[in-house]
């Protein structure tokens, strides 16, 4: 069974965990509706991408 030879210092442990932080999603305000959406994604409410109609808009119930 593998057993660590020496204790891992706080510095080395924290360096290893430096990439574990959560990042915020990259959102921007839509120019037409004013709602926030993910960049490079279709706005599902209007069905537009970069000002062009791509899909049929989602109907509200």
C-alpha positions as CSV (number, residue, x, y, z in Angstrom):
1,X,0.0,0.0,0.0
2,X,1.3,3.4,-0.9
3,X,2.1,5.7,2.1
4,X,3.4,9.2,1.8
5,X,7.0,9.5,2.9
6,X,6.7,13.0,4.3
7,X,4.0,15.3,5.4
8,X,2.7,17.7,2.6
9,X,3.3,21.3,3.7
10,X,0.5,23.8,3.7
11,X,2.2,25.6,0.8
12,X,2.4,22.6,-1.4
13,X,-1.2,21.6,-0.6
14,X,-2.5,25.0,-1.4
15,X,-0.5,25.2,-4.6
16,X,-2.1,22.0,-5.7
17,X,-5.6,23.4,-4.9
18,X,-5.0,26.7,-6.7
19,X,-7.2,25.6,-9.6
20,X,-10.1,24.5,-7.5
21,X,-11.7,27.9,-7.2
22,X,-15.1,28.4,-8.9
23,X,-15.2,30.9,-11.7
24,X,-18.1,33.2,-12.5
25,X,-20.1,32.5,-15.7
26,X,-19.4,34.9,-18.5
27,X,-22.7,36.7,-19.0
28,X,-23.6,39.9,-20.8
29,X,-26.7,42.0,-21.2
30,X,-28.6,41.3,-24.4
31,X,-28.9,44.5,-26.6
32,X,-32.5,43.8,-27.7
33,X,-34.2,42.5,-24.5
34,X,-31.9,43.8,-21.8
35,X,-31.8,40.4,-20.1
36,X,-28.6,38.6,-19.2
37,X,-27.4,35.7,-21.3
38,X,-24.3,33.6,-21.8
39,X,-21.9,34.9,-24.4
40,X,-21.8,33.0,-27.7
41,X,-25.2,31.4,-27.0
42,X,-28.6,31.8,-28.6
43,X,-31.2,33.8,-26.6
44,X,-33.9,31.2,-26.2
45,X,-36.6,33.8,-25.4
46,X,-36.3,35.6,-28.7
47,X,-34.5,32.9,-30.8
48,X,-31.9,35.3,-32.0
49,X,-28.1,35.1,-32.2
50,X,-26.1,38.2,-33.1
51,X,-29.2,40.0,-34.3
52,X,-30.4,37.3,-36.7
53,X,-33.4,35.0,-36.2
54,X,-32.0,31.5,-35.8
55,X,-34.8,29.5,-34.2
56,X,-38.4,30.0,-33.4
57,X,-38.9,31.9,-30.1
58,X,-39.9,29.9,-27.1
59,X,-43.6,30.2,-26.3
60,X,-44.7,31.2,-22.8
61,X,-47.4,29.2,-21.1
